[in-house]
Amino acid sequence: MPVLPSSTDVVIPALNEEASLPLVLAAIPSPPVRRVVVTDNASTDRTGTVARAAGAIVVREDRRGYGSACLAALDYLRQNDPPETVVFIDADYSDHPQELIQLIEPITDGHADLVIGSRTLGQREPGALLPQARAGNLVACALIRLLYRHRYSDLGPFRAVRWHALERLEMQDPDFGWTAEMQVKALRHGLRVVEVPVSYRKRVGVSKITGTLKGTILAGYKILFTVLRYSLGRHD
């Protein structure tokens, strides 16, 4: 058994996820998790209330956007005893929170700085990864391989990263480009990146991104733009 990090915190960006969020929070293993920070991303439901009731720290961010929510949580951690390792997971219960143990193991063992939970390498419930998500993922990963000479299988949101490595990346994207930004910047900064298979199931509720045509188009455009942008080497 590996020795678990002395401090692992979890970040959960959440927009109107009052139905699914309690399921996610209940499944997060403690130990090794020290704190869970939920960003209530201008929700109009009881997302913040249910998060507090489950023992999470709640940060409010009124500027909507996946990246904005993550940045708000990181700002809280930065000012309140930053962890050694931070894990990102979505609030929709599509990932299996207990698998974060497998995500942090390569970091704990000293083999990785960033670990991506790959849905394409793991077991997926039929219909969990929508066709538009699979197609966009395939194109983005192919473009990264072409431009950065690194083979990713997924841009999945379930991931773990060393705090000090994450700080070096100086993350900026406020919305759909967040995961792509992290992965291409990790390559540019020479971080040790590995992927581990994770399980994936149908989310609770409808996705704000791939669940709508508009969201799919905007996310796809932003992800590809982000990959191309950082390949120019002028925005580190």
ABEGO torsion letter per residue (X at the ends): XBBBBABBBBBBBBBGAAAAAAAAAAABBOOABABBBBBBBGBABAAAAAAAAAGBBBBBBABBEAAAAAAAAAAAAAABGBBABBBBBBAAGABBAAAAAAAAAAAAAGABABBBBBAAABBBBBGABBAAAAAAAAAAAAAAAAAAGBBBABABABBBBBAAAAAAAGBABABAAAAAAAAAAAAAAGBBBBBBBBBBBBBBEBBAAAABAAAAAAAAAAAAAAAAAAAAGAAX
